[in-house]
């Protein structure tokens, strides 16, 4: 599965503290973390203050992401999003289909269905009609 991890340096954290955490990461955890990831790409927002970093990660073990957020937790605020690749045409088609069952759980005497409501973000109309 693919994930996007957003790390925002906390406002009261100095560049020296960020440098120290990055150094410790490379010494202690980077190799283990990389072994658990199929893909790992790191992006930094140029010129942002405080520092903002994005990771795009592919891994079969979501618990791997805890290593990242736990290590940087004292100096960074982190948010992890599971993501899927989907083109705009596919998204529009799904928007137009309305309600779709996402997951059905059956237990004795009880059935639960989780539904996702898809609403079009915009409608394209031909003004010549």
MOPAC internal coordinates of N, CA, C and O (Angstrom, degrees):
PM7 1SCF
backbone

  N    0.0000 0     0.00 0     0.00 0    0    0    0
  C    1.4509 1     0.00 0     0.00 0    1    0    0
  C    1.5228 1   108.65 1     0.00 0    2    1    0
  O    1.2310 1   121.80 1   -27.95 1    3    2    1
  N    1.3126 1   114.17 1   152.05 1    3    2    1
  C    1.4655 1   121.49 1   179.30 1    5    3    2
  C    1.5302 1   110.14 1   -99.35 1    6    5    3
  O    1.2310 1   120.99 1   -34.50 1    7    6    5
  N    1.3309 1   115.71 1   145.50 1    7    6    5
  C    1.4593 1   122.47 1   179.03 1    9    7    6
  C    1.5178 1   109.45 1  -137.70 1   10    9    7
  O    1.2310 1   121.11 1   -31.77 1   11   10    9
  N    1.3325 1   115.47 1   148.23 1   11   10    9
  C    1.4560 1   121.81 1   169.03 1   13   11   10
  C    1.5198 1   106.01 1  -113.95 1   14   13   11
  O    1.2310 1   121.00 1   -53.66 1   15   14   13
  N    1.3139 1   115.70 1   126.34 1   15   14   13
  C    1.4585 1   121.83 1   178.96 1   17   15   14
  C    1.5258 1   107.31 1  -112.40 1   18   17   15
  O    1.2310 1   120.77 1   -53.38 1   19   18   17
  N    1.3260 1   116.12 1   126.62 1   19   18   17
  C    1.4591 1   121.31 1   179.08 1   21   19   18
  C    1.5231 1   107.53 1  -111.65 1   22   21   19
  O    1.2310 1   120.93 1   -57.32 1   23   22   21
  N    1.3239 1   115.82 1   122.68 1   23   22   21
  C    1.4620 1   121.31 1   178.06 1   25   23   22
  C    1.5255 1   108.61 1  -116.72 1   26   25   23
  O    1.2310 1   120.66 1   -55.66 1   27   26   25
  N    1.3273 1   116.35 1   124.34 1   27   26   25
  C    1.4658 1   122.67 1   175.68 1   29   27   26
  C    1.5144 1   107.80 1  -113.68 1   30   29   27
  O    1.2310 1   120.52 1   -57.94 1   31   30   29
  N    1.3324 1   116.62 1   122.06 1   31   30   29
  C    1.4621 1   119.47 1   176.87 1   33   31   30
  C    1.5252 1   108.40 1   -62.93 1   34   33   31
  O    1.2310 1   121.07 1   -44.40 1   35   34   33
  N    1.3184 1   115.57 1   135.60 1   35   34   33
  C    1.4609 1   119.82 1   178.06 1   37   35   34
  C    1.5293 1   108.43 1   -66.25 1   38   37   35
  O    1.2310 1   121.08 1   -34.89 1   39   38   37
  N    1.3233 1   115.54 1   145.11 1   39   38   37
  C    1.4693 1   121.27 1  -172.54 1   41   39   38
  C    1.5287 1   113.72 1   -59.31 1   42   41   39
  O    1.2310 1   119.91 1   147.40 1   43   42   41
  N    1.3256 1   117.77 1   -32.60 1   43   42   41
  C    1.4626 1   120.56 1  -175.84 1   45   43   42
  C    1.5337 1   113.38 1   -88.99 1   46   45   43
  O    1.2310 1   120.27 1  -171.39 1   47   46   45
  N    1.3457 1   117.09 1     8.61 1   47   46   45
  C    1.4641 1   121.08 1  -177.32 1   49   47   46
  C    1.5254 1   109.73 1   -94.80 1   50   49   47
  O    1.2310 1   121.42 1   -47.51 1   51   50   49
  N    1.3392 1   114.89 1   132.49 1   51   50   49
  C    1.4661 1   119.78 1  -179.10 1   53   51   50
  C    1.5291 1   111.11 1   -83.97 1   54   53   51
  O    1.2310 1   120.98 1   -17.60 1   55   54   53
  N    1.3174 1   115.73 1   162.40 1   55   54   53
  C    1.4749 1   121.02 1   175.99 1   57   55   54
  C    1.5350 1   110.08 1   -61.16 1   58   57   55
  O    1.2310 1   120.19 1   146.55 1   59   58   57
  N    1.3151 1   117.24 1   -33.45 1   59   58   57
  C    1.4607 1   121.52 1   178.98 1   61   59   58
  C    1.5313 1   111.12 1   -62.75 1   62   61   59
  O    1.2310 1   120.37 1   138.05 1   63   62   61
  N    1.3325 1   116.90 1   -41.95 1   63   62   61
  C    1.4639 1   121.08 1   177.83 1   65   63   62
  C    1.5313 1   111.09 1   -65.58 1   66   65   63
  O    1.2310 1   120.93 1   139.97 1   67   66   65
  N    1.3246 1   115.83 1   -40.03 1   67   66   65
  C    1.4675 1   119.81 1   177.64 1   69   67   66
  C    1.5244 1   110.06 1   -63.25 1   70   69   67
  O    1.2310 1   120.32 1   135.65 1   71   70   69
  N    1.3144 1   116.99 1   -44.35 1   71   70   69
  C    1.4687 1   121.50 1   178.25 1   73   71   70
  C    1.5337 1   110.20 1   -58.98 1   74   73   71
  O    1.2310 1   120.42 1   135.62 1   75   74   73
  N    1.3315 1   116.80 1   -44.38 1   75   74   73
  C    1.4620 1   120.95 1  -179.36 1   77   75   74
  C    1.5344 1   111.04 1   -62.08 1   78   77   75
  O    1.2310 1   120.15 1   133.60 1   79   78   77
  N    1.3278 1   117.32 1   -46.40 1   79   78   77
  C    1.4717 1   120.20 1  -179.91 1   81   79   78
  C    1.5218 1   111.60 1   -62.26 1   82   81   79
  O    1.2310 1   120.59 1   139.20 1   83   82   81
  N    1.3308 1   116.48 1   -40.80 1   83   82   81
  C    1.4613 1   119.92 1   178.53 1   85   83   82
  C    1.5264 1   110.78 1   -63.75 1   86   85   83
  O    1.2310 1   120.42 1   139.00 1   87   86   85
  N    1.3208 1   116.80 1   -41.00 1   87   86   85
  C    1.4710 1   120.81 1   178.46 1   89   87   86
  C    1.5190 1   111.39 1   -62.65 1   90   89   87
  O    1.2310 1   120.77 1   135.75 1   91   90   89
  N    1.3227 1   116.12 1   -44.25 1   91   90   89
  C    1.4647 1   120.84 1   178.65 1   93   91   90
  C    1.5262 1   111.09 1   -63.67 1   94   93   91
  O    1.2310 1   120.54 1   141.71 1   95   94   93
  N    1.3222 1   116.57 1   -38.29 1   95   94   93
  C    1.4717 1   121.16 1   178.16 1   97   95   94
  C    1.5244 1   109.81 1   -59.66 1   98   97   95
  O    1.2310 1   120.77 1   131.69 1   99   98   97
  N    1.3140 1   116.13 1   -48.31 1   99   98   97
  C    1.4672 1   119.82 1  -178.17 1  101   99   98
  C    1.5289 1   111.64 1   -64.99 1  102  101   99
  O    1.2310 1   119.92 1   143.62 1  103  102  101
  N    1.3147 1   117.75 1   -36.38 1  103  102  101
  C    1.4633 1   121.37 1  -179.75 1  105  103  102
  C    1.5266 1   112.68 1   -72.02 1  106  105  103
  O    1.2310 1   120.31 1   138.26 1  107  106  105
  N    1.3323 1   117.01 1   -41.74 1  107  106  105
  C    1.4650 1   120.62 1  -167.11 1  109  107  106
  C    1.5224 1   116.14 1  -107.52 1  110  109  107
  O    1.2310 1   119.74 1   146.49 1  111  110  109
  N    1.3345 1   118.11 1   -33.51 1  111  110  109
  C    1.4628 1   117.65 1  -167.61 1  113  111  110
  C    1.5190 1   115.66 1  -124.58 1  114  113  111
  O    1.2310 1   119.36 1   160.07 1  115  114  113
  N    1.2928 1   118.83 1   -19.93 1  115  114  113
  C    1.4681 1   121.10 1  -171.55 1  117  115  114
  C    1.5231 1   112.97 1   -58.31 1  118  117  115
  O    1.2310 1   119.53 1   135.10 1  119  118  117
  N    1.3224 1   118.49 1   -44.90 1  119  118  117
  C    1.4681 1   121.43 1  -176.97 1  121  119  118
  C    1.5288 1   111.72 1   -62.96 1  122  121  119
  O    1.2310 1   120.68 1   134.68 1  123  122  121
  N    1.3180 1   116.30 1   -45.32 1  123  122  121
  C    1.4669 1   120.93 1   179.62 1  125  123  122
  C    1.5236 1   109.73 1   -63.90 1  126  125  123
  O    1.2310 1   120.60 1   136.51 1  127  126  125
  N    1.3200 1   116.46 1   -43.49 1  127  126  125
  C    1.4599 1   121.47 1  -179.44 1  129  127  126
  C    1.5268 1   110.82 1   -62.34 1  130  129  127
  O    1.2310 1   120.58 1   134.52 1  131  130  129
  N    1.3184 1   116.50 1   -45.48 1  131  130  129
  C    1.4647 1   120.82 1  -179.00 1  133  131  130
  C    1.5246 1   112.24 1   -62.52 1  134  133  131
  O    1.2310 1   120.04 1   144.87 1  135  134  133
  N    1.3182 1   117.53 1   -35.13 1  135  134  133
  C    1.4628 1   120.88 1   179.30 1  137  135  134
  C    1.5281 1   112.16 1   -63.87 1  138  137  135
  O    1.2310 1   120.58 1   151.52 1  139  138  137
  N    1.3337 1   116.50 1   -28.48 1  139  138  137
  C    1.4594 1   120.54 1  -177.73 1  141  139  138
  C    1.5308 1   113.13 1   -89.85 1  142  141  139
  O    1.2310 1   120.40 1   177.00 1  143  142  141
  N    1.3292 1   116.85 1    -3.00 1  143  142  141
  C    1.4671 1   121.36 1  -178.20 1  145  143  142
  C    1.5225 1   110.27 1  -110.37 1  146  145  143
  O    1.2310 1   120.99 1   -45.55 1  147  146  145
  N    1.3260 1   115.71 1   134.45 1  147  146  145
  C    1.4616 1   120.37 1   173.19 1  149  147  146
  C    1.5241 1   109.45 1   -76.73 1  150  149  147
  O    1.2310 1   120.88 1   140.49 1  151  150  149
  N    1.3252 1   115.91 1   -39.51 1  151  150  149
  C    1.4569 1   122.42 1   179.57 1  153  151  150
  C    1.5186 1   108.22 1  -138.90 1  154  153  151
  O    1.2310 1   120.72 1   -40.38 1  155  154  153
  N    1.3243 1   116.22 1   139.62 1  155  154  153
  C    1.4555 1   121.54 1   176.26 1  157  155  154
  C    1.5245 1   108.08 1  -145.60 1  158  157  155
  O    1.2310 1   121.20 1   -62.40 1  159  158  157
  N    1.3171 1   115.30 1   117.60 1  159  158  157
  C    1.4630 1   120.74 1   176.74 1  161  159  158
  C    1.5146 1   107.69 1  -127.44 1  162  161  159
  O    1.2310 1   121.16 1   -41.87 1  163  162  161
  N    1.3299 1   115.38 1   138.13 1  163  162  161
  C    1.4631 1   121.53 1  -177.69 1  165  163  162
  C    1.5236 1   108.67 1  -118.33 1  166  165  163
  O    1.2310 1   121.27 1   -45.64 1  167  166  165
  N    1.3436 1   115.18 1   134.36 1  167  166  165
  C    1.4557 1   121.71 1   178.26 1  169  167  166
  C    1.5203 1   108.51 1  -130.77 1  170  169  167
  O    1.2310 1   120.82 1   -36.01 1  171  170  169
  N    1.3304 1   116.04 1   143.99 1  171  170  169
  C    1.4524 1   121.53 1   177.46 1  173  171  170
  C    1.5232 1   108.10 1  -122.00 1  174  173  171
  O    1.2310 1   120.22 1   -41.39 1  175  174  173
  N    1.3246 1   117.18 1   138.61 1  175  174  173
  C    1.4516 1   120.44 1   175.95 1  177  175  174
  C    1.5243 1   107.10 1   -74.48 1  178  177  175
  O    1.2310 1   120.71 1   -60.87 1  179  178  177
  N    1.3267 1   116.24 1   119.13 1  179  178  177
  C    1.4674 1   121.61 1  -176.15 1  181  179  178
  C    1.5255 1   110.67 1   -64.69 1  182  181  179
  O    1.2310 1   121.14 1   -53.52 1  183  182  181
  N    1.3174 1   115.43 1   126.48 1  183  182  181
  C    1.4522 1   121.58 1   174.38 1  185  183  182
  C    1.5142 1   116.37 1    75.40 1  186  185  183
  O    1.2310 1   119.61 1  -172.90 1  187  186  185
  N    1.3254 1   118.34 1     7.10 1  187  186  185
  C    1.4740 1   118.48 1  -178.49 1  189  187  186
  C    1.5138 1   110.73 1   -76.42 1  190  189  187
  O    1.2310 1   121.65 1   -34.34 1  191  190  189
  N    1.3109 1   114.45 1   145.66 1  191  190  189
  C    1.4504 1   120.64 1   176.62 1  193  191  190
  C    1.5210 1   107.28 1  -141.02 1  194  193  191
  O    1.2310 1   118.88 1   -63.10 1  195  194  193
  N    1.3167 1   119.74 1   116.90 1  195  194  193
  C    1.4676 1   126.37 1     2.04 1  197  195  194
  C    1.5304 1   111.72 1   -68.53 1  198  197  195
  O    1.2310 1   121.37 1   -11.58 1  199  198  197
  N    1.3170 1   114.98 1   168.42 1  199  198  197
  C    1.4591 1   122.48 1  -177.24 1  201  199  198
  C    1.5307 1   109.87 1   -62.14 1  202  201  199
  O    1.2310 1   120.75 1   -41.98 1  203  202  201
  N    1.3530 1   116.17 1   138.02 1  203  202  201
  C    1.4621 1   122.26 1   177.86 1  205  203  202
  C    1.5219 1   107.25 1  -128.08 1  206  205  203
  O    1.2310 1   120.82 1   -51.11 1  207  206  205
  N    1.3460 1   116.04 1   128.89 1  207  206  205
  C    1.4633 1   122.59 1  -176.78 1  209  207  206
  C    1.5251 1   108.76 1  -127.05 1  210  209  207
  O    1.2310 1   120.85 1   -38.31 1  211  210  209
  N    1.3408 1   115.98 1   141.69 1  211  210  209
  C    1.4639 1   122.56 1   175.41 1  213  211  210
  C    1.5186 1   108.08 1  -121.06 1  214  213  211
  O    1.2310 1   120.85 1   -43.53 1  215  214  213
  N    1.3125 1   115.98 1   136.47 1  215  214  213
  C    1.4585 1   121.34 1   171.17 1  217  215  214
  C    1.5241 1   107.75 1  -116.02 1  218  217  215
  O    1.2310 1   120.50 1   -41.05 1  219  218  217
  N    1.3165 1   116.65 1   138.95 1  219  218  217
  C    1.4555 1   122.19 1   170.05 1  221  219  218
  C    1.5227 1   104.58 1  -112.45 1  222  221  219
  O    1.2310 1   120.78 1   -61.93 1  223  222  221
  N    1.3291 1   116.11 1   118.07 1  223  222  221
  C    1.4631 1   121.53 1  -169.77 1  225  223  222
  C    1.5245 1   109.79 1  -128.56 1  226  225  223
  O    1.2310 1   121.38 1   -44.03 1  227  226  225
  N    1.3281 1   114.96 1   135.97 1  227  226  225
  C    1.4612 1   120.68 1   170.52 1  229  227  226
  C    1.5182 1   107.11 1  -115.70 1  230  229  227
  O    1.2310 1   120.92 1   -56.80 1  231  230  229
  N    1.3224 1   115.85 1   123.20 1  231  230  229
  C    1.4602 1   120.72 1   179.54 1  233  231  230
  C    1.5255 1   109.45 1  -151.62 1  234  233  231
  O    1.2310 1   120.98 1   -29.48 1  235  234  233
  N    1.3211 1   115.74 1   150.52 1  235  234  233
  C    1.4610 1   121.17 1   174.74 1  237  235  234
  C    1.5230 1   111.27 1   -90.35 1  238  237  235
  O    1.2310 1   120.49 1   171.72 1  239  238  237
  N    1.3289 1   116.68 1    -8.28 1  239  238  237
  C    1.4582 1   121.89 1  -176.97 1  241  239  238
  C    1.5246 1   110.02 1  -120.09 1  242  241  239
  O    1.2310 1   119.44 1   -86.10 1  243  242  241
  N    1.3382 1   118.67 1    93.90 1  243  242  241
  C    1.4581 1   120.84 1  -177.54 1  245  243  242
  C    1.5296 1   113.90 1   -60.26 1  246  245  243
  O    1.2310 1   119.69 1   157.18 1  247  246  245
  N    1.3228 1   118.19 1   -22.82 1  247  246  245
  C    1.4653 1   119.71 1   178.48 1  249  247  246
  C    1.5320 1   111.36 1   -65.05 1  250  249  247
  O    1.2310 1   120.61 1   161.23 1  251  250  249
  N    1.3111 1   116.43 1   -18.77 1  251  250  249
  C    1.4686 1   121.49 1   175.87 1  253  251  250
  C    1.5295 1   110.37 1   -57.71 1  254  253  251
  O    1.2310 1   120.66 1   145.58 1  255  254  253
  N    1.3088 1   116.34 1   -34.42 1  255  254  253
  C    1.4608 1   121.03 1  -177.70 1  257  255  254
  C    1.5240 1   111.95 1   -65.98 1  258  257  255
  O    1.2310 1   120.31 1   153.43 1  259  258  257
  N    1.3302 1   117.02 1   -26.57 1  259  258  257
  C    1.4624 1   120.22 1   177.10 1  261  259  258
  C    1.5187 1   111.43 1   -62.90 1  262  261  259
  O    1.2310 1   120.63 1   146.22 1  263  262  261
  N    1.3162 1   116.41 1   -33.78 1  263  262  261
  C    1.4712 1   120.32 1   179.17 1  265  263  262
  C    1.5244 1   109.04 1   -59.38 1  266  265  263
  O    1.2310 1   120.61 1   135.07 1  267  266  265
  N    1.3096 1   116.44 1   -44.93 1  267  266  265
  C    1.4617 1   121.89 1  -179.81 1  269  267  266
  C    1.5259 1   111.49 1   -64.53 1  270  269  267
  O    1.2310 1   120.29 1   127.93 1  271  270  269
  N    1.3225 1   117.05 1   -52.07 1  271  270  269
  C    1.4672 1   119.70 1  -176.77 1  273  271  270
  C    1.5288 1   112.20 1   -68.90 1  274  273  271
  O    1.2310 1   119.80 1   146.41 1  275  274  273
  N    1.3378 1   117.99 1   -33.59 1  275  274  273
  C    1.4685 1   119.98 1   178.28 1  277  275  274
  C    1.5258 1   111.87 1   -69.43 1  278  277  275
  O    1.2310 1   120.12 1   138.81 1  279  278  277
  N    1.3359 1   117.38 1   -41.19 1  279  278  277
  C    1.4613 1   119.87 1  -178.22 1  281  279  278
  C    1.5272 1   111.08 1   -64.49 1  282  281  279
  O    1.2310 1   120.72 1   136.76 1  283  282  281
  N    1.3249 1   116.23 1   -43.24 1  283  282  281
  C    1.4557 1   120.10 1  -175.18 1  285  283  282
  C    1.5320 1   113.16 1   -95.36 1  286  285  283
  O    1.2310 1   120.07 1  -172.79 1  287  286  285
  N    1.3156 1   117.46 1     7.21 1  287  286  285
  C    1.4568 1   122.27 1  -173.85 1  289  287  286
  C    1.5148 1   116.26 1   -62.35 1  290  289  287
  O    1.2310 1   119.65 1   151.07 1  291  290  289
  N    1.3328 1   118.27 1   -28.93 1  291  290  289
  C    1.4652 1   119.72 1  -177.84 1  293  291  290
  C    1.5249 1   112.62 1   -75.24 1  294  293  291
  O    1.2310 1   120.13 1   151.26 1  295  294  293
  N    1.3185 1   117.36 1   -28.74 1  295  294  293
  C    1.4628 1   119.97 1  -175.13 1  297  295  294
  C    1.5255 1   114.23 1  -115.01 1  298  297  295
  O    1.2310 1   120.92 1   171.89 1  299  298  297
  N    1.3316 1   115.85 1    -8.11 1  299  298  297
  C    1.4610 1   119.91 1  -177.29 1  301  299  298
  C    1.5203 1   110.75 1  -131.35 1  302  301  299
  O    1.2310 1   121.16 1   -35.48 1  303  302  301
  N    1.3352 1   115.38 1   144.52 1  303  302  301
  C    1.4588 1   121.23 1   167.89 1  305  303  302
  C    1.5257 1   105.52 1   -91.44 1  306  305  303
  O    1.2310 1   120.12 1   -47.38 1  307  306  305
  N    1.3330 1   117.38 1   132.62 1  307  306  305
  C    1.4627 1   119.17 1  -176.91 1  309  307  306
  C    1.5170 1   111.36 1  -128.22 1  310  309  307
  O    1.2310 1   121.89 1   -33.76 1  311  310  309
  N    1.3340 1   113.98 1   146.24 1  311  310  309
  C    1.4578 1   122.09 1   175.16 1  313  311  310
  C    1.5203 1   106.59 1  -135.05 1  314  313  311
  O    1.2310 1   120.71 1   -45.23 1  315  314  313
  N    1.3322 1   116.25 1   134.77 1  315  314  313
  C    1.4586 1   121.63 1  -178.86 1  317  315  314
  C    1.5225 1   108.43 1  -117.89 1  318  317  315
  O    1.2310 1   121.03 1   -51.09 1  319  318  317
  N    1.3396 1   115.63 1   128.91 1  319  318  317
  C    1.4598 1   121.44 1   179.90 1  321  319  318
  C    1.5276 1   109.78 1  -120.24 1  322  321  319
  O    1.2310 1   119.34 1   -54.05 1  323  322  321
  N    1.3304 1   118.86 1   125.95 1  323  322  321
  C    1.4667 1   119.32 1   168.71 1  325  323  322
  C    1.5313 1   106.54 1   -74.24 1  326  325  323
  O    1.2310 1   120.00 1   -42.80 1  327  326  325
  N    1.3323 1   117.61 1   137.20 1  327  326  325
  C    1.4641 1   120.84 1  -176.56 1  329  327  326
  C    1.5154 1   111.05 1  -131.79 1  330  329  327
  O    1.2310 1   121.20 1   -24.24 1  331  330  329
  N    1.3280 1   115.30 1   155.76 1  331  330  329
  C    1.4540 1   122.00 1   174.13 1  333  331  330
  C    1.5209 1   107.57 1  -127.20 1  334  333  331
  O    1.2310 1   120.81 1   -30.24 1  335  334  333
  N    1.3089 1   116.06 1   149.76 1  335  334  333
  C    1.4555 1   120.45 1   175.82 1  337  335  334
  C    1.5219 1   107.65 1   -87.26 1  338  337  335
  O    1.2310 1   121.23 1   -52.58 1  339  338  337
  N    1.3262 1   115.25 1   127.42 1  339  338  337
  C    1.4544 1   119.38 1  -178.96 1  341  339  338
  C    1.5197 1   108.27 1  -152.20 1  342  341  339
  O    1.2310 1   120.74 1   -53.73 1  343  342  341
  N    1.3212 1   116.19 1   126.27 1  343  342  341
  C    1.4541 1   121.53 1   178.01 1  345  343  342
  C    1.5133 1   111.31 1   -72.02 1  346  345  343
  O    1.2310 1   120.54 1   -18.33 1  347  346  345
  N    1.3243 1   116.56 1   161.67 1  347  346  345
  C    1.4579 1   120.68 1  -176.98 1  349  347  346
  C    1.5272 1   111.64 1   -65.26 1  350  349  347
  O    1.2310 1   119.84 1   145.06 1  351  350  349
  N    1.3455 1   117.91 1   -34.94 1  351  350  349
  C    1.4692 1   120.05 1   178.48 1  353  351  350
  C    1.5263 1   110.42 1   -64.48 1  354  353  351
  O    1.2310 1   120.51 1   138.57 1  355  354  353
  N    1.3229 1   116.63 1   -41.43 1  355  354  353
  C    1.4620 1   120.88 1   178.10 1  357  355  354
  C    1.5328 1   110.83 1   -65.47 1  358  357  355
  O    1.2310 1   120.53 1   140.03 1  359  358  357
  N    1.3229 1   116.60 1   -39.97 1  359  358  357
  C    1.4649 1   120.72 1   178.75 1  361  359  358
  C    1.5291 1   110.24 1   -64.59 1  362  361  359
  O    1.2310 1   120.33 1   138.06 1  363  362  361
  N    1.3273 1   116.97 1   -41.94 1  363  362  361
  C    1.4595 1   120.39 1   179.35 1  365  363  362
  C    1.5216 1   110.99 1   -63.87 1  366  365  363
  O    1.2310 1   120.62 1   137.41 1  367  366  365
  N    1.3321 1   116.42 1   -42.59 1  367  366  365
  C    1.4662 1   120.31 1   178.88 1  369  367  366
  C    1.5260 1   110.07 1   -60.12 1  370  369  367
  O    1.2310 1   120.38 1   136.14 1  371  370  369
  N    1.3208 1   116.88 1   -43.86 1  371  370  369
  C    1.4586 1   121.05 1   179.30 1  373  371  370
  C    1.5294 1   110.69 1   -66.27 1  374  373  371
  O    1.2310 1   120.16 1   142.13 1  375  374  373
  N    1.3367 1   117.30 1   -37.87 1  375  374  373
  C    1.4645 1   121.25 1   177.63 1  377  375  374
  C    1.5251 1   110.89 1   -58.91 1  378  377  375
  O    1.2310 1   120.36 1   141.34 1  379  378  377
  N    1.3179 1   116.93 1   -38.66 1  379  378  377
  C    1.4573 1   121.62 1  -174.48 1  381  379  378
  C    1.5220 1   113.44 1   -80.05 1  382  381  379
  O    1.2310 1   119.88 1   168.25 1  383  382  381
  N    1.3333 1   117.83 1   -11.75 1  383  382  381
  C    1.4659 1   120.31 1  -178.10 1  385  383  382
  C    1.5274 1   112.54 1   -83.65 1  386  385  383
  O    1.2310 1   119.66 1   166.17 1  387  386  385
  N    1.3191 1   118.25 1   -13.83 1  387  386  385
  C    1.4689 1   120.33 1   177.64 1  389  387  386
  C    1.5114 1   112.99 1    79.78 1  390  389  387
  O    1.2310 1   120.31 1    44.38 1  391  390  389
  N    1.2988 1   117.00 1  -135.62 1  391  390  389
  C    1.4614 1   122.45 1  -178.54 1  393  391  390
  C    1.5165 1   111.17 1   -74.20 1  394  393  391
  O    1.2310 1   121.01 1   -45.34 1  395  394  393
  N    1.3065 1   115.68 1   134.66 1  395  394  393
  C    1.4605 1   121.09 1   175.93 1  397  395  394
  C    1.5169 1   108.68 1  -137.92 1  398  397  395
  O    1.2310 1   120.17 1   -47.83 1  399  398  397
  N    1.3447 1   117.27 1   132.17 1  399  398  397
  C    1.4643 1   118.08 1   175.81 1  401  399  398
  C    1.5245 1   109.79 1   -63.80 1  402  401  399
  O    1.2310 1   120.48 1   -46.93 1  403  402  401
  N    1.2895 1   116.69 1   133.07 1  403  402  401
  C    1.4492 1   121.19 1  -179.43 1  405  403  402
  C    1.5261 1   110.39 1  -100.70 1  406  405  403
  O    1.2310 1   120.97 1   139.93 1  407  406  405
  N    1.3349 1   115.74 1   -40.07 1  407  406  405
  C    1.4569 1   119.59 1  -177.44 1  409  407  406
  C    1.5254 1   107.66 1  -153.77 1  410  409  407
  O    1.2310 1   120.46 1   -43.39 1  411  410  409
  N    1.2900 1   116.73 1   136.61 1  411  410  409
  C    1.4659 1   120.37 1   176.50 1  413  411  410
  C    1.5180 1   107.93 1  -121.93 1  414  413  411
  O    1.2310 1   121.00 1   -53.18 1  415  414  413
  N    1.3232 1   115.69 1   126.82 1  415  414  413
  C    1.4536 1   121.69 1   179.12 1  417  415  414
  C    1.5144 1   108.35 1  -114.83 1  418  417  415
  O    1.2310 1   120.10 1   -53.51 1  419  418  417
  N    1.3121 1   117.41 1   126.49 1  419  418  417
  C    1.4577 1   121.27 1  -179.86 1  421  419  418
  C    1.5224 1   108.42 1  -114.34 1  422  421  419
  O    1.2310 1   121.12 1   -57.11 1  423  422  421
  N    1.3224 1   115.46 1   122.89 1  423  422  421
  C    1.4622 1   121.53 1   173.30 1  425  423  422
  C    1.5164 1   106.37 1  -127.65 1  426  425  423
  O    1.2310 1   119.19 1   -23.18 1  427  426  425
  N    1.3162 1   119.15 1   156.82 1  427  426  425
  C    1.4641 1   120.66 1  -177.48 1  429  427  426
  C    1.5286 1   111.56 1   -50.67 1  430  429  427
  O    1.2310 1   121.47 1   -56.70 1  431  430  429
  N    1.3349 1   114.79 1   123.30 1  431  430  429
  C    1.4510 1   120.75 1   177.11 1  433  431  430
  C    1.5110 1   115.43 1    77.17 1  434  433  431
  O    1.2310 1   119.75 1  -174.40 1  435  434  433
  N    1.3240 1   118.08 1     5.60 1  435  434  433
  C    1.4567 1   119.14 1  -174.89 1  437  435  434
  C    1.5263 1   110.38 1  -153.73 1  438  437  435
  O    1.2310 1   120.58 1   -45.44 1  439  438  437
  N    1.2971 1   116.50 1   134.56 1  439  438  437
  C    1.4679 1   121.96 1   175.36 1  441  439  438
  C    1.5213 1   107.68 1  -124.69 1  442  441  439
  O    1.2310 1   120.66 1   -49.78 1  443  442  441
  N    1.3170 1   116.35 1   130.22 1  443  442  441
  C    1.4570 1   120.80 1   177.47 1  445  443  442
  C    1.5176 1   108.04 1  -119.77 1  446  445  443
  O    1.2310 1   120.78 1   -43.96 1  447  446  445
  N    1.3112 1   116.11 1   136.04 1  447  446  445
  C    1.4649 1   120.83 1   175.06 1  449  447  446
  C    1.5184 1   107.83 1  -125.82 1  450  449  447
  O    1.2310 1   120.87 1   -54.53 1  451  450  449
  N    1.3202 1   115.95 1   125.47 1  451  450  449
  C    1.4468 1   120.30 1   174.42 1  453  451  450
  C    1.5163 1   107.09 1   -92.35 1  454  453  451
  O    1.2310 1   120.66 1   -54.72 1  455  454  453
  N    1.3201 1   116.34 1   125.28 1  455  454  453
  C    1.4546 1   120.63 1  -177.80 1  457  455  454
  C    1.5165 1   109.79 1  -114.34 1  458  457  455
  O    1.2310 1   121.46 1   -30.48 1  459  458  457
  N    1.3145 1   114.81 1   149.52 1  459  458  457
  C    1.4524 1   120.75 1   174.56 1  461  459  458
  C    1.5193 1   107.21 1  -117.07 1  462  461  459
  O    1.2310 1   120.41 1   -52.74 1  463  462  461
  N    1.3072 1   116.83 1   127.26 1  463  462  461
  C    1.4476 1   120.99 1   177.58 1  465  463  462
  C    1.5216 1   108.27 1   -93.36 1  466  465  463
  O    1.2310 1   120.72 1   -59.60 1  467  466  465
  N    1.3088 1   116.23 1   120.40 1  467  466  465
  C    1.4622 1   121.13 1   179.50 1  469  467  466
  C    1.5163 1   108.28 1  -104.01 1  470  469  467
  O    1.2310 1   120.41 1   -55.52 1  471  470  469
  N    1.2914 1   116.82 1   124.48 1  471  470  469
  C    1.4522 1   121.93 1   177.82 1  473  471  470
  C    1.5255 1   108.45 1  -119.85 1  474  473  471
  O    1.2310 1   119.88 1   -41.19 1  475  474  473
  N    1.3306 1   117.84 1   138.81 1  475  474  473
  C    1.4613 1   118.62 1   178.54 1  477  475  474
  C    1.5214 1   110.76 1   -63.95 1  478  477  475
  O    1.2310 1   120.99 1   -42.21 1  479  478  477
  N    1.3175 1   115.71 1   137.79 1  479  478  477
  C    1.4541 1   120.29 1   176.96 1  481  479  478
  C    1.5323 1   109.40 1   -73.37 1  482  481  479
  O    1.2310 1   120.68 1   150.90 1  483  482  481
  N    1.3113 1   116.30 1   -29.10 1  483  482  481
  C    1.4580 1   121.19 1   177.57 1  485  483  482
  C    1.5215 1   108.05 1  -158.20 1  486  485  483
  O    1.2310 1   120.63 1   -19.96 1  487  486  485
  N    1.3099 1   116.40 1   160.04 1  487  486  485
  C    1.4493 1   121.52 1   177.39 1  489  487  486
  C    1.5240 1   109.13 1  -115.17 1  490  489  487
  O    1.2310 1   120.42 1   -43.52 1  491  490  489
  N    1.3039 1   116.80 1   136.48 1  491  490  489
  C    1.4542 1   120.99 1   177.48 1  493  491  490
  C    1.5230 1   106.54 1  -100.51 1  494  493  491
  O    1.2310 1   120.68 1   -56.37 1  495  494  493
  N    1.3206 1   116.30 1   123.63 1  495  494  493
  C    1.4547 1   120.33 1   178.59 1  497  495  494
  C    1.5159 1   109.47 1  -125.72 1  498  497  495
  O    1.2310 1   120.85 1   -26.30 1  499  498  497
  N    1.3157 1   115.97 1   153.70 1  499  498  497
  C    1.4538 1   122.38 1   177.40 1  501  499  498
  C    1.5200 1   107.02 1   -95.93 1  502  501  499
  O    1.2310 1   120.03 1   -64.38 1  503  502  501
  N    1.3098 1   117.54 1   115.62 1  503  502  501
  C    1.4665 1   120.76 1  -174.73 1  505  503  502
  C    1.5246 1   112.62 1   -74.61 1  506  505  503
  O    1.2310 1   119.83 1   173.54 1  507  506  505
  N    1.3513 1   117.92 1    -6.46 1  507  506  505
  C    1.4659 1   119.80 1  -179.80 1  509  507  506
  C    1.5117 1   111.92 1   -84.87 1  510  509  507
  O    1.2310 1   119.42 1   169.95 1  511  510  509
  N    1.2977 1   118.72 1   -10.05 1  511  510  509
  C    1.4765 1   120.94 1  -179.30 1  513  511  510
  C    1.5058 1   111.42 1   -79.48 1  514  513  511
  O    1.2310 1   120.10 1   180.00 1  515  514  513

